[in-house]
Amino acid sequence: MPTALIPHLARELYRALRERQTVAPLKARHPSICIEQAYHISQAILRLREGDGERVIGKKIGVTSKPVQDMLGVHQPDFGFLTDRMQLADGSTVSLAGSGLIQPRAEGEIAFFLKHDLTGPGVTREQVLAATAWVAPCFEIVDSRIANWQIAIEDTVADNASCGVFVVGDARVDPATLDLAALRMDIEKNGVHAASGLGSAVQGHPAEAVAWLANTLGEFGIALKAGEVILSGSLAPLLPIVAGDRFSMQIEGLGGASIAFSE
């Protein structure tokens, strides 16, 4: 794909975000687009958001577990940037229209809060755990500006890894005290059990996903920074959302989180 199209596609996706509309898949319109170009589109969108006053507070890893990969037909992880306007308080009721969400889905995952920088290449799971101040349960509400979630890996990468909003539960637990791979998560939707998953669903161990992110970002000269929150990826298949839905989760040994939705 011609490099000159990168800023054009970034502006198109940025308008879709602000105007709550979808666009046709980039990969279908530009079959030669590569993942590196998609990441440059994502970074260009981030610069536009920062121009609106948003501030980066973390990063997210997407498409890390087999259930999510199978659901979306995307078979490798991606990453996106988290800004201060994306984070909501645990227990929030979110207006779908007011939040800008278009076609949201709920993910349950483990969030890492860093006390030290991590810069790839060569970052290991053990270094991730040593650099983490605490972990907590988290709902990430993913969303896509690509019509009907018809995404190739290049589409979701360009679209900031299909980021929407997120809430982090109140727990603050030292990861050294837990076997994160063995933790079980259960999600209820409107009071009915809807999904379960283990920490091992995320690349065998959630810290492995964070290490992958540190090493991948290192290729772009980007570090994971002390004070950032890192969302490590969904432990279970994505759950669709409509107005009136309420979600709650519990992760054994770690606590819970909740989020609800209105028109």
Kinemage of the C-alpha trace (Angstrom):
@kinemage 1
@onewidth
@group {chain A} dominant
@subgroup {mainchain}
@vectorlist {calphas} color= white
{ca met a 1} P 0.000 0.000 0.000
{ca pro a 2} L 1.390 3.468 -0.777
{ca thr a 3} L 2.772 5.091 2.363
{ca ala a 4} L 0.974 8.315 1.436
{ca leu a 5} L -2.338 6.642 2.332
{ca ile a 6} L -1.386 6.235 6.015
{ca pro a 7} L -2.460 9.730 7.184
{ca his a 8} L -5.630 9.548 5.059
{ca leu a 9} L -6.698 6.239 6.616
{ca ala a 10} L -5.792 7.505 10.076
{ca arg a 11} L -8.082 10.512 9.640
{ca glu a 12} L -10.846 8.260 8.299
{ca leu a 13} L -10.715 5.975 11.365
{ca tyr a 14} L -10.427 8.980 13.682
{ca arg a 15} L -13.609 10.478 12.198
{ca ala a 16} L -15.336 7.109 12.566
{ca leu a 17} L -14.394 7.087 16.244
{ca arg a 18} L -15.663 10.597 16.875
{ca glu a 19} L -18.819 10.274 14.775
{ca arg a 20} L -19.799 6.731 15.904
{ca gln a 21} L -19.753 5.276 12.439
{ca thr a 22} L -18.025 2.342 10.795
{ca val a 23} L -15.894 2.113 7.689
{ca ala a 24} L -15.291 -0.679 5.213
{ca pro a 25} L -12.373 -2.984 6.094
{ca leu a 26} L -9.015 -1.493 5.184
{ca lys a 27} L -7.594 -4.859 4.116
{ca ala a 28} L -10.443 -5.362 1.635
{ca arg a 29} L -9.889 -1.944 0.080
{ca his a 30} L -6.083 -2.018 0.218
{ca pro a 31} L -5.010 -5.678 0.008
{ca ser a 32} L -1.306 -4.794 0.058
{ca ile a 33} L -1.476 -3.052 3.455
{ca cys a 34} L 1.052 -4.604 5.860
{ca ile a 35} L 1.057 -4.813 9.650
{ca glu a 36} L 3.831 -2.234 9.986
{ca gln a 37} L 1.755 0.269 7.996
{ca ala a 38} L -1.260 -0.567 10.177
{ca tyr a 39} L 0.738 0.259 13.312
{ca his a 40} L 1.759 3.581 11.769
{ca ile a 41} L -1.945 4.316 11.153
{ca ser a 42} L -2.659 3.529 14.814
{ca gln a 43} L 0.102 5.853 15.963
{ca ala a 44} L -1.200 8.623 13.691
{ca ile a 45} L -4.673 8.241 15.245
{ca leu a 46} L -3.096 8.465 18.690
{ca arg a 47} L -1.450 11.771 17.745
{ca leu a 48} L -4.863 13.101 16.684
{ca arg a 49} L -6.365 12.017 20.017
{ca glu a 50} L -3.505 13.612 21.919
{ca gly a 51} L -4.209 16.777 19.958
{ca asp a 52} L -7.691 16.651 21.506
{ca gly a 53} L -6.131 16.582 24.975
{ca glu a 54} L -6.106 12.830 25.614
{ca arg a 55} L -3.162 11.405 27.544
{ca val a 56} L -1.666 7.929 27.226
{ca ile a 57} L -1.944 6.004 30.514
{ca gly a 58} L -1.177 2.486 29.298
{ca lys a 59} L -1.315 -0.117 26.581
{ca lys a 60} L -3.403 -3.152 25.757
{ca ile a 61} L -2.754 -6.490 24.165
{ca gly a 62} L -5.488 -7.973 22.019
{ca val a 63} L -6.296 -11.284 20.350
{ca thr a 64} L -4.101 -13.241 22.785
{ca ser a 65} L -6.297 -16.267 23.531
{ca lys a 66} L -7.426 -19.021 21.175
{ca pro a 67} L -11.166 -18.462 21.863
{ca val a 68} L -10.866 -14.817 20.792
{ca gln a 69} L -8.651 -15.657 17.821
{ca asp a 70} L -11.156 -18.243 16.630
{ca met a 71} L -14.073 -15.856 17.146
{ca leu a 72} L -12.475 -13.044 15.131
{ca gly a 73} L -10.527 -15.109 12.639
{ca val a 74} L -7.332 -13.292 13.645
{ca his a 75} L -4.509 -15.575 14.740
{ca gln a 76} L -1.808 -13.350 16.231
{ca pro a 77} L -1.782 -10.741 19.007
{ca asp a 78} L -1.928 -6.998 18.477
{ca phe a 79} L -1.574 -3.934 20.683
{ca gly a 80} L -3.175 -0.563 21.232
{ca phe a 81} L -2.827 2.550 23.364
{ca leu a 82} L -4.987 3.405 26.383
{ca thr a 83} L -5.824 7.020 27.169
{ca asp a 84} L -7.237 8.672 30.251
{ca arg a 85} L -10.631 9.145 28.556
{ca met a 86} L -10.962 5.384 28.042
{ca gln a 87} L -10.773 4.508 31.743
{ca leu a 88} L -14.008 4.426 33.733
{ca ala a 89} L -14.619 3.755 37.408
{ca asp a 90} L -15.401 0.198 38.461
{ca gly a 91} L -19.177 -0.236 38.671
{ca ser a 92} L -19.857 2.490 36.109
{ca thr a 93} L -23.000 2.622 33.991
{ca val a 94} L -21.906 3.559 30.499
{ca ser a 95} L -24.093 5.380 27.981
{ca leu a 96} L -23.468 3.682 24.656
{ca ala a 97} L -24.153 6.897 22.770
{ca gly a 98} L -22.295 9.145 25.188
{ca ser a 99} L -19.218 6.939 25.305
{ca gly a 100} L -18.903 6.771 21.536
{ca leu a 101} L -19.198 2.975 21.463
{ca ile a 102} L -20.563 1.514 18.227
{ca gln a 103} L -20.557 -2.298 18.361
{ca pro a 104} L -19.049 -3.134 21.758
{ca arg a 105} L -18.135 -6.484 23.267
{ca ala a 106} L -16.961 -7.313 26.792
{ca glu a 107} L -13.677 -8.987 27.681
{ca gly a 108} L -12.576 -10.152 31.122
{ca glu a 109} L -8.865 -9.980 31.794
{ca ile a 110} L -6.029 -9.256 34.217
{ca ala a 111} L -4.546 -5.762 34.357
{ca phe a 112} L -0.891 -5.130 35.273
{ca phe a 113} L 0.253 -1.858 36.861
{ca leu a 114} L 3.955 -1.240 36.333
{ca lys a 115} L 6.411 0.129 38.895
{ca his a 116} L 9.413 -0.048 36.529
{ca asp a 117} L 9.898 0.544 32.809
{ca leu a 118} L 10.110 -2.435 30.456
{ca thr a 119} L 11.914 -1.983 27.163
{ca gly a 120} L 12.323 -4.757 24.602
{ca pro a 121} L 13.820 -6.729 23.042
{ca gly a 122} L 14.603 -9.600 25.386
{ca val a 123} L 12.007 -8.947 28.103
{ca thr a 124} L 10.989 -12.157 29.917
{ca arg a 125} L 7.961 -13.219 31.950
{ca glu a 126} L 10.075 -13.024 35.098
{ca gln a 127} L 11.103 -9.448 34.330
{ca val a 128} L 7.459 -8.505 33.774
{ca leu a 129} L 6.466 -9.878 37.171
{ca ala a 130} L 9.396 -8.105 38.866
{ca ala a 131} L 8.385 -4.812 37.208
{ca thr a 132} L 4.712 -5.106 38.243
{ca ala a 133} L 3.465 -3.305 41.359
{ca trp a 134} L 0.077 -5.037 41.323
{ca val a 135} L -2.456 -6.917 39.244
{ca ala a 136} L -6.237 -6.490 39.250
{ca pro a 137} L -9.363 -7.820 37.522
{ca cys a 138} L -10.448 -5.776 34.537
{ca phe a 139} L -13.251 -5.439 32.020
{ca glu a 140} L -12.134 -4.174 28.663
{ca ile a 141} L -14.957 -3.131 26.364
{ca val a 142} L -13.596 -3.627 22.888
{ca asp a 143} L -15.167 -1.869 19.932
{ca ser a 144} L -14.492 -1.741 16.216
{ca arg a 145} L -14.753 1.074 13.760
{ca ile a 146} L -14.619 -1.605 11.026
{ca ala a 147} L -18.078 -2.546 9.757
{ca asn a 148} L -19.564 -5.706 11.312
{ca trp a 149} L -16.245 -6.674 12.929
{ca gln a 150} L -15.038 -7.916 9.529
{ca ile a 151} L -11.425 -7.534 10.562
{ca ala a 152} L -8.133 -8.879 9.346
{ca ile a 153} L -5.139 -8.408 11.632
{ca glu a 154} L -4.241 -5.239 9.692
{ca asp a 155} L -7.708 -3.779 10.368
{ca thr a 156} L -7.656 -4.274 14.118
{ca val a 157} L -4.051 -3.086 14.402
{ca ala a 158} L -4.846 0.123 12.504
{ca asp a 159} L -7.973 0.611 14.633
{ca asn a 160} L -5.937 0.798 17.870
{ca ala a 161} L -6.460 -2.926 18.570
{ca ser a 162} L -10.234 -2.371 18.642
{ca cys a 163} L -10.016 -0.395 21.904
{ca gly a 164} L -13.139 1.019 23.493
{ca val a 165} L -13.206 1.691 27.249
{ca phe a 166} L -12.117 -0.231 30.338
{ca val a 167} L -12.633 -0.530 34.091
{ca val a 168} L -10.156 -1.896 36.627
{ca gly a 169} L -11.448 -3.535 39.798
{ca asp a 170} L -10.465 -2.332 43.264
{ca ala a 171} L -8.093 -5.248 44.021
{ca arg a 172} L -4.375 -4.488 44.227
{ca val a 173} L -2.511 -7.790 44.539
{ca asp a 174} L 1.222 -8.503 44.328
{ca pro a 175} L 1.595 -10.921 41.388
{ca ala a 176} L 4.324 -12.779 43.278
{ca thr a 177} L 1.625 -14.100 45.633
{ca leu a 178} L -0.455 -15.676 42.827
{ca asp a 179} L -0.163 -18.323 40.137
{ca leu a 180} L -1.647 -16.108 37.436
{ca ala a 181} L -1.857 -18.921 34.890
{ca ala a 182} L -4.048 -21.007 37.236
{ca leu a 183} L -6.517 -18.262 38.191
{ca arg a 184} L -10.117 -18.896 37.140
{ca met a 185} L -12.365 -16.107 35.932
{ca asp a 186} L -16.173 -16.292 35.867
{ca ile a 187} L -18.368 -13.651 34.201
{ca glu a 188} L -22.066 -13.082 34.744
{ca lys a 189} L -24.213 -11.169 32.259
{ca asn a 190} L -27.488 -9.883 33.670
{ca gly a 191} L -27.124 -12.232 36.626
{ca val a 192} L -26.561 -15.374 34.539
{ca his a 193} L -23.226 -17.136 34.131
{ca ala a 194} L -21.904 -16.215 30.683
{ca ala a 195} L -18.229 -17.192 30.420
{ca ser a 196} L -15.276 -18.730 32.231
{ca gly a 197} L -11.565 -18.814 31.561
{ca leu a 198} L -8.148 -19.426 33.068
{ca gly a 199} L -5.127 -17.148 33.129
{ca ser a 200} L -3.310 -19.734 31.037
{ca ala a 201} L -5.641 -18.899 28.116
{ca val a 202} L -3.486 -15.822 27.514
{ca gln a 203} L -0.353 -17.178 25.822
{ca gly a 204} L 0.079 -19.723 28.608
{ca his a 205} L 0.533 -16.995 31.240
{ca pro a 206} L -0.643 -13.352 31.267
{ca ala a 207} L 2.893 -12.107 31.956
{ca glu a 208} L 4.046 -13.796 28.740
{ca ala a 209} L 1.610 -11.568 26.861
{ca val a 210} L 3.019 -8.468 28.569
{ca ala a 211} L 6.558 -9.611 27.693
{ca trp a 212} L 5.446 -10.040 24.060
{ca leu a 213} L 4.094 -6.496 24.119
{ca ala a 214} L 7.300 -5.046 25.585
{ca asn a 215} L 9.366 -6.807 22.948
{ca thr a 216} L 7.059 -5.881 20.061
{ca leu a 217} L 6.902 -2.225 21.101
{ca gly a 218} L 10.668 -2.211 21.487
{ca glu a 219} L 10.899 -2.654 17.723
{ca phe a 220} L 9.075 0.687 17.389
{ca gly a 221} L 11.224 2.405 20.030
{ca ile a 222} L 8.322 2.435 22.515
{ca ala a 223} L 8.668 1.349 26.164
{ca leu a 224} L 6.167 0.131 28.717
{ca lys a 225} L 6.513 2.799 31.384
{ca ala a 226} L 6.324 2.840 35.158
{ca gly a 227} L 2.867 4.025 36.179
{ca glu a 228} L 1.142 2.569 33.129
{ca val a 229} L -1.654 0.017 33.207
{ca ile a 230} L -1.267 -2.901 30.798
{ca leu a 231} L -4.291 -4.988 29.806
{ca ser a 232} L -3.006 -8.486 29.134
{ca gly a 233} L -5.807 -9.971 27.019
{ca ser a 234} L -9.138 -11.737 27.346
{ca leu a 235} L -9.393 -15.026 29.239
{ca ala a 236} L -12.643 -16.021 27.494
{ca pro a 237} L -14.641 -15.358 24.294
{ca leu a 238} L -15.990 -11.840 23.763
{ca leu a 239} L -19.541 -11.128 24.934
{ca pro a 240} L -21.870 -8.866 22.896
{ca ile a 241} L -23.402 -5.821 24.577
{ca val a 242} L -26.722 -4.013 24.225
{ca ala a 243} L -28.278 -1.239 26.298
{ca gly a 244} L -29.543 -2.602 29.610
{ca asp a 245} L -26.800 -5.220 30.005
{ca arg a 246} L -24.838 -5.545 33.226
{ca phe a 247} L -21.640 -7.553 33.571
{ca ser a 248} L -19.797 -8.690 36.686
{ca met a 249} L -16.757 -10.888 37.091
{ca gln a 250} L -14.803 -12.674 39.760
{ca ile a 251} L -11.251 -13.930 39.450
{ca glu a 252} L -10.342 -16.304 42.254
{ca gly a 253} L -7.753 -14.816 44.572
{ca leu a 254} L -7.986 -11.486 42.824
{ca gly a 255} L -11.479 -10.076 43.294
{ca gly a 256} L -14.011 -8.665 40.896
{ca ala a 257} L -15.179 -5.838 38.677
{ca ser a 258} L -18.458 -4.728 37.113
{ca ile a 259} L -19.854 -2.490 34.397
{ca ala a 260} L -23.367 -1.733 33.050
{ca phe a 261} L -24.727 -0.097 29.893
{ca ser a 262} L -27.543 2.290 29.036
{ca glu a 263} L -28.751 3.848 25.776
